[in-house]
Amino acid sequence: MKQRIIFAVIMSLLLSILMTFWVTWINLGWSSEFHLKWFNAFTLAWPVAAIIAFFVGPEIHKLSVKLSQ
């Protein structure tokens, strides 16, 4: 359980940082409000991504094992 929580937190952190950065940049470009808008998007996305990763991660892992055989 501890490893599953740590995995969900780290994976969701990395994906939330990268995806919110990318989408914010696509929508705003390098504007003066970029960092504020990106940080707002990130703080909203990370908790949701962590919850999704925690609950859906094991099923995705099982699916990936089946698909790779």
Buried (B, 14 or more C-beta within 10 A) or exposed (E): EEEBEEBBBEBBBEBBBEBBBEEBBEEEEEEEEBEEBBEEBBEEBBEEBBEEBBEEBEEEEEEEEEEEE
